[in-house]
Amino acid sequence: MALVNTVVYVRDVLEFGDIHVAVAMVAFGAGSMLIALVLPAVLWHIRERSAMLSGALLLGTALALGVLGPGYCTLLFLWFLLGAGSSLILTPSGRLLRRSAREEDRPTVFAAQFSLSHACWLFTYPLAGWLGLHWGVEPLFAGFAALSFVVAAVAWRLWPVHDAVELEHVHTDLPAGHHHLTGAIPVGDGFKHCHPYTVDTHHGRWPRPGGLVRAMHRPFSGHDQ
């Protein structure tokens, strides 16, 4: 919304000049940079889930307020909030990805996240321009606010509140004596142990919330070797 429609809103709706467009973009960047600078220290005290969901709600709220047809000063404030909300989502993502993968798998995980995020932008950038042209800016604010709240609700539902780093789980297809099962306890048709859980060679699927995880082993590939 900010990157595509700042020029449209400031010049065509408010009928201000180029310097006002630049200041609006500075407001967006200031919100983003402020959060990026302070959030690493804050993340020692709150979890990534809280920060990122707060960012999604902040984006939705700022976009919803845009429906009121803000003047220039209010627009600067809303753009500051959009920048802050974006940074609340983006800044913790690196920590989250590092915690979710082994060191040797991190380049692949980061590449996948990069591709997925840019695929979302590939959809929403032209959507912001096309809908702004046919709907007008205020309805576009409402549509993007609704989209932000829906995505926040989906993230809240899919991301468990108690997202433990170490998870107890059962391996059912690794043979007794396998090096990964050192210290594991025989239970039923498998072996149970607990350690920091990542999707890797020996854990082919992410655990569901609650209960034990029956980790499915996947064969080695050339990349694993």
Disulfide bonds with the S-S distance in Angstrom:
none
